[in-house]
Amino acid sequence: MHEYSVVQALLNQCEEIAEQNNAERITKVVCKIGIMSGIEIHLLQIAFDTFKEGTMCDNAEFVINEQKLKLRCRECNDEYEIDEIIYKCRNCGSLSMETVDGEDMYLMSLEME
Ligand SMILES: [Zn+2]
């Protein structure tokens, strides 16, 4: 399952950051998941709960914020978030759209002790 490898990479990243900051454990992990990332949020939560045991995230709260698809028009520079996946500018009708956000998963913040 895709979410398992995503979570393992995330946990490794968290532990690296914690070690760099001489923290003993991680209390909160906040992530942003793009709706176009292909990641199922509830599966990610399950994967996190499965893999966190024995890591520095063992008792960490896992917060997932969903990021809508955000597009920017190359013609008129309009930039906006959409609910429906339509790659057509709502302002000028151009089909030359660039994805600004909503395709990836990002680690947004960590709380450590
Ligand atoms: Zn436009």
Residues whose N, C-alpha, C, O or C-beta is under 5 A from the ligand:
A	BS01	ZN	C73 E75 C76 D78 C89 N91 C92 G93 S94
